[in-house]
């Protein structure tokens, strides 16, 4: 279940990741979130829960130097 605060925090984190990586298309950003959350199968983005995406986004933002500019 998604709470309003989780969704709001996730959208803020997505916006911040977009600013950090302006060359990532939105689809790439979402795919990178899914992979960072351990969802590596073809349906990873579809199955990704908001709280998992938020944790993955926070992880990517905390480890900015470790994220390749090419998208993952």
C-alpha positions in Angstrom: 0.0 0.0 0.0 1.3 3.4 -0.9 0.9 6.3 1.5 0.6 9.9 0.3 3.9 10.8 2.1 5.8 7.9 0.4 4.5 8.9 -3.0 5.4 12.6 -2.4 8.9 11.7 -1.2 9.3 9.4 -4.2 8.2 12.0 -6.7 10.7 14.5 -5.1 13.5 11.9 -5.3 12.6 11.2 -9.0 12.8 15.0 -9.6 16.2 15.2 -7.9 17.5 12.2 -9.8 16.3 13.9 -13.0 18.3 17.0 -12.1 21.4 14.9 -11.2 21.1 13.0 -14.5 19.5 15.2 -17.1 20.6 12.8 -19.9 18.4 10.0 -18.5 15.1 9.6 -20.1 12.2 9.0 -17.6 12.0 5.4 -18.7 15.7 5.0 -18.0 15.4 6.6 -14.7 12.5 4.2 -13.7 14.4 1.2 -15.0 17.5 2.3 -13.0 15.3 2.6 -9.9 13.9 -0.9 -10.5 17.4 -2.4 -11.0 18.7 -0.6 -7.9 15.8 -2.1 -5.9 16.9 -5.6 -7.1 14.2 -6.0 -9.8 16.2 -7.2 -12.7 13.5 -9.2 -14.6 11.6 -7.8 -17.6 8.6 -6.8 -15.4 10.8 -5.1 -12.8 9.4 -1.6 -13.2 5.8 -3.0 -13.3 6.2 -4.9 -10.0 8.2 -2.2 -8.2 6.5 -0.9 -5.1 6.7 2.8 -4.2 8.5 2.2 -0.9 11.1 0.0 -2.8 11.5 2.7 -5.5 11.9 5.4 -2.8 14.6 3.4 -1.0 16.4 2.8 -4.3 16.2 6.5 -5.2 17.6 7.5 -1.8 20.4 4.9 -2.3 21.2 6.3 -5.7 21.2 9.9 -4.5 23.5 9.0 -1.5 25.9 7.3 -3.8 25.9 9.8 -6.7 29.5 9.1 -7.7 28.8 5.4 -8.1 26.1 5.9 -10.8 27.4 6.0 -14.3 26.2 8.9 -16.5 25.4 6.5 -19.3 22.3 5.2 -17.4 23.2 2.4 -15.2 
